[in-house]
Amino acid sequence: MVDLDINQEGNALNVTFSYETDAAAGQNMVTIVTDQILRQILDQAPHQPTEYYIEGNMIKRPT
């Protein structure tokens, strides 16, 4: 992981994890690592979310 960006919108929290995967496309390894990070955060969080998504397509690309 090379960066972490947090944005709150109302009662929703969007967390964007950025990774460097060298030559690999990395989709599977990124999903697995992000899941493990989120589980560690949730284990220690004082409040639990009602739901969360690992892949939310939150990236806005220029057209």
N, C-alpha and C positions, 0 to 999 in steps of 0.2 A: 504494500500500500504506500502510495506516495503523497496522497492528499485526502482530506476529509472536509466536506462542506456541509453545513447545517443551515436549513431554512425552515422557519416556522410560518405556517399559513393557517390562521385561525387556531383550531385545536389539533391541526395536523403538523407533523414534523417530517420533513424530507431530509434524509441524510444521503449525500452522494460520496461514495468511496471511489477514489481514483487509484489505478494500479499500473505498474509497468510490467509487461509480460515478455519482454525481449522479442524474439522472433515468433513465439507462439501466439495464436489467436487468443487463447486464454479464457474463453467463455466458461468452461466447466470449472477451472481452477478458481476463477474470480467468484463464481456463485458459491462454491464450497467454502472458500475463505470468508466471504461476506456473511454467510450463514453462521459460521463459528464465531465471528466477531459479534454479531447481533445476539447470539445466545449468551455470550459472556456479559454483554451490556445488560440484557434483560435479567440475568441472574442477580445482578447487583442493583437494578433500578428500583427506586422506592414506589413507583407507579407502573403498572403493566398496561401496555396498549391493548385495545380490544381486537386489533388485527394489524398485521404488518406484511409488507411485500418486499421480496428481495429484488425483483426486477420490475421496475415501474415505468420504463421508457420515459424518464423525466428529462432526457437530454433534448434540448431544442437545437436543431440544426438549421443553418441558413438555407434558404431556398434559392 
